[in-house]
Amino acid sequence: MDPLLFDETHVFGKAVPDVFSLAETLYLHSEEAARALRQGLLSPFLMAHDEEKAKAVERLRLRPLPNDVFVFEVQEVLNPYLSFRMKGLRFDDYPSLGAYMLSFSPSYDPVMMEMVRYGLLEEQMRLSGFAEKDPSLYGKVKALTLESGSKEYALSYFETGFLLSGEQGIPYQGVRYPDLYSFVYYLSRSGTPRSVLGKTLSHAAFLEAYSEYGKDRELVRQYFHLLKELEKSEQALSKKEEQEQDDSRLLPSAEEGS
């Protein structure tokens, strides 16, 4: 069978019975599917099986979306009841999705970051009917989605990971630390200067997210509070020193006074 064959019954050279079956496998061929969809190669198949869905896909073609997001949106149009799947990744439950996200800490997975940036998880929960089955979890995900525009996406990423997984410890570079004490102990033994560690952790999105969901969240909140107060003090001191320097320039020198 010609792998480039697209007609009313074949996609990528394979016989496909309906749009639901097509939706189940699109995520496995994200780049190829995006090209085929944008070029209209799947239009004959879609029009033959579901004209309304075909028109919805045509409207999606007009939107300037990244390929992975575009294929995900098409997949949701064709069959919104699937488990979450995107660019070769499939999760049959949300805790495993969250655990996968955190496994990259302190960095992040670029595919899951696109999920966060475009609010795809909230959309998938809503369209699949999960929002009605678990309105509490859906409400929290929706809140994070709405807040993501006013904060760094990295923070939203880790907050989502902690929320979905229920993780209480600190995942870091492939190792899970059960509490703040064991994590700090590891860092202290790593040989990194404390001044460097302090600056690094003060801007660590995974640790800030942990302050909302982790076992020792209150301690981490106090830590971030102290850091903010310290930054305020440093900024005030810096401004004071700058003002004193400006004032000193305005004062007449000893020679000018004589």
Secondary structure, DSSP 8 states (H G I E B T S, - for coil): --TT--SSSEETTEE--SHHHHHHHGGGGHHHHHHHHHTTTTHHHHHHH-HHHHHHHHHHHTS---HHHHHHHHHHHH-TTS-EEETTEEESSHHHHHHHHHTTTTS--HHHHHHHHTTHHHHHHHHHTHHHH-HHHHHHHHHHHHHGGGS-HHHHHHHHHHHHH---SEEETTEEESSHHHHHHHHHHTT--HHHHHHHHHT-HHHHHHHHHSTTHHHHHHHHHHHHHHHHHHHHHHHHHHHHHHHHHHS--HHHH-
